[in-house]
């Protein structure tokens, strides 16, 4: 009877000894080694390195389909947001490895298109005349690499029906000024741009530092009812290192804010421009500057 009473304790001791020996074998003698793990199983810092490699490959070969497939293997809920978030963190740290620009380029390429507007009660008039008188509103651009001038330039050339292609982003040849840390941006100017040569109604953003120099790599948040998108200055250096734009959909109200701080500019809609009896959708120009 005494031996039978000791059997449960012997079983418990044997099980405990087996578990201990199993842990020693799996953790010390022959630990598990992962080989060819899926990208979504990687550690977060390794995922960041993988995104940099994907962005660098896309910058080299321009194969967007392959880049999308590689990003899909990470199983990020929003690949564009993951890319922009990683780029923003790198820019905040001074972009030590110079990969933020490649990440921003890929994020812009994979960004889903903005939703189309619902039917508006205001009719849209689209007219393409042979010639059109010049508009009274000048389109002011910053001079890349230097402080802006106060004298606007007004184009007096007549409108022609030729289509001007969009300018694609090209890499910056050298480092450009960076914003002073800790200083928020404030809206310095807002104006309507009635340029009939623009194919879309744009929110055109210029960002300057306290000295008036254009600043690249600034995260601009554009929001509207049911959507939001990040745009970054410097992706079109031919229009200025501090320039960024966003294509508006007429009938939708937008809000624009510098993501690093500052009050949002709300109630932005595509304005209506008219000249010589012709009506078209205009653009908005916002200038943010550090105090």
Secondary structure, 3 states (H helix, E strand, C coil): CHHHHHHHHHHHHHHHHHHHHHHHHHHHHCCCCCCCCCHHHCCHHHHHHHHHHHHHHHHHHCCHHHHHHHHHCCCCCCHHHHHHHHHHHHHHCCCCCCCHHHHHHHHHHHCCCCCCCCCCCCCCCCCCCCCCCCCCCCCCCCCCCCCCCCCCCCCCCCCCCCCCCCCCCCCCCCCCCCCCCCCCEEEEEEEEECCCCCCCCEEEEEEECCCCCECCCCEEEEEECCEEEEEECCCCHHHCCCEEEEECCCCCCEEEEECCCCCCEEEECCCEEEECCEEEECEEEEEEEEC
